[in-house]
Amino acid sequence: MSDQAQAVVMSNLHTLRDYVRYAMSQFSRHQIFLGHGTDNNWDEAVQLVLAAVNLAWDVNPAVLDARLLPEEKQRILTFIQQRVEDRKPLPYITQQAWFCDLPFYVDERVLIPRSPIAELIQQQFSPWLAEGSVARILDMCTGSGCIGIACAYAFADAEVDLVDISEDALDVAAININKHQLTERVTAVQSDLFQQLKGQRFDLIVSNPPYVDAVDLANMPAEFAHEPELALGSGVDGLEITRQILRQANDYLSDDGLLVVEVGNSEVHLMQQYPQLPVVWLEFERGGNGVFAITAVDLAKHRLSI
């Protein structure tokens, strides 16, 4: 947007409500992709505009009629420009995403949290996780740390390891560990999958690894280009990393442990390659697919065929 065009907008729009309407119009005009936290232009616009003036997304709606200072208008327009012209996802602009009703810091070093695994965490993985105390949890390919940190809330007595190969991702995870004041129970570990975890056992291993297959990766909306490719693609069929997890996980699960892995649309490839594997494909009330669970017992029975 040129300086002249910005001046016209700023001279005619004065309230938060004005800028929410303007943002919605720009979103429709530029046909932005939604899917990184909101599913409609109204919610996207409200969150963007309020964040630009340091207000919470759930502030009293009466504030929408408040008039804005020139510098606030400028900041809102900058946010809108990043969203529609740069196609930057909203959580990267605001540097905040929500997962399991918890706020997380995010930037372009990590994926934006959006996994349906959140629903499982809130249910404490019932009824698939064996009854009894949960002492240790592993969040493999942790990214921002959102899954492991949410698990730490759900299982108040558990110690949680957040594992990732990316130092950049672990830097973000460390920010979130501190943000949630969980340094005594949650630890960030740099490791290529299980390499640095020799001899350790976990009651629950949860993973949202890279799983996008080559075809889908080549055809993703422009917004996904801001996310680290290392955290998205996983070979031609999207299962390169998942296969390694399946082959190795049994050595790190307790006897009655549970493995939960998200593979998204690559679930069709997994079903074709491992028809004998007794995984349970989980269903979600709030939407989502491509997440399976398998017990340590079943994984051990089939480990030679993986």
Summary of the structure (lengths in Angstrom):
residues: 306
radius of gyration: 21.3
end to end distance: 54.0
largest distance: 69.8
contacts: 999
relative contact order: 0.11
helix: 45%
strand: 16%
